[in-house]
Amino acid sequence: MQIYRVGGAVRDSLLGQPVQDVDYVVVGATPQHMLALGYKPVGGDFPVFLHPHTGEEYALARTERKSGHGYGGFVFHAAPDVSLEDDLLRRDLTINAMAMDDQGRLFDPYGGQRDLEAKILRHVSPAFAEDPLRVLRVARFAARYAPLGFVIAPETLELMRQLAASGELKHLAAERVWQECARALMEPAADTFIRVLHETGALAVLLPELDALFGVPQRAEYHPEVDSGVHILMVLQQAARFGHNLNVRWACLMHDLGKGITPAHVLPRHIGHEHRGVPLIRAVNQRLRVPRETAELAVLVGEFHTQCHTALQLRPTTLLKLLMRLDCLRRPQRLEDFVNACEMDSRGRLGFTEREYPQAGYVRGAAICIGQVDVQPLLASGLKGAALGEALSRERLKALKVYCAR
């Protein structure tokens, strides 16, 4: 029985990056042997065990064979005669196919260290093309390591294109697609994830509503970058730059879907794209089973981002309706996320990245203004139910009129 650290722990230690999760592979053991040593089984498809003291994962060395469609369409074989080289061969990228023993000796049968030094993301073997999830994984790694100068090997990109064209991506479970998207959007170069998916054809399969934005023109006086898809990439760049959360980044990704279905004869104008986009955003959220809070913010940003951009010119009645629609008093974090996403949309334009966005402070101030309206005098006057709600709205509107007139 031999135990090796594998995958990301080895990769990131060689890169000098923080090591977050440590995985181990066990060569020369059986499930019975692991159980006798006190390890706790957790694997479903193949034998994975938790260390009795540290809780870290230890997987028996295994091989795999394609037996169906999608990520789960494999038959796994784990036995004492499976070598370390056999186990590493089934992995996605050479930089993830390295192992290290407890003495610190590196085992690198497929050139992972060489590719680390060359800053290349390269597949280990042709078996890469058997797992469609790897298209998303490689795009995610590209988003993580792009700031370090990493690029995807041309031959790996070609395999990703073949996978996208094969129909295999359609067999991926919605939960796995969302999981990869969510992780990728939080990487330092989240825009690279979308760019790679677009270039390989995978975006057209998984998020056709988003892919449709590429090549769609916008008015140059408002969007000097012109291309709607490029704008989305720039908005994601800003969201990553400012360190915003996943809810904000997903809303940034989804906010302009309506531009992808603007009638050709009215281009490059996109009047009404906000409302046209709402059904598309909802469809994507439902298809990928996006968590409720994340999904709701995306719809709100899609529908109302233009109102936020024009907040300084909004009538008090319209501003109050916006704040109430955002449920800003009960959900202050939603208001903050909404304003942040709209600011990223504004900054994500050619030449606008450093331009201030006073609308953010204005909308926050308006929310504070209506939150300071005291309901107690209304209650003391005997109002209740619908009458109380109407009176409270009138008082909030009065306060907003004073605020907007400053």
GIPEPE-V763145 format. One record per run of one state. SS is the DSSP state (2 for helix, 1 for strand, 0 for the rest). FROM is the first residue (numbers start at 0). LEN is the number of residues. Records with the same first field share a line. If there is no record, write none. Layout:
SS: FROM-LEN, FROM-LEN
This chain:
0: 0-1, 6-1, 15-7, 27-3, 36-3, 41-6, 50-6, 60-1, 66-7, 78-5, 89-3, 96-2, 100-5, 107-4, 118-1, 121-1, 123-2, 130-2, 148-2, 152-1, 166-1, 171-2, 185-4, 200-1, 206-1, 211-5, 217-9, 241-4, 254-2, 261-2, 266-6, 288-3, 309-1, 313-2, 325-6, 347-10, 371-4, 380-4, 404-2
1: 1-5, 22-5, 39-2, 47-3, 56-4, 61-5, 73-5, 92-1, 98-2, 105-2, 119-2, 122-1, 150-2, 216-1, 226-1
2: 7-8, 30-6, 83-6, 93-3, 111-7, 125-5, 132-16, 153-13, 167-4, 173-12, 189-11, 201-5, 207-4, 227-14, 245-9, 256-5, 263-3, 272-16, 291-18, 310-3, 315-10, 331-16, 357-14, 375-5, 384-20
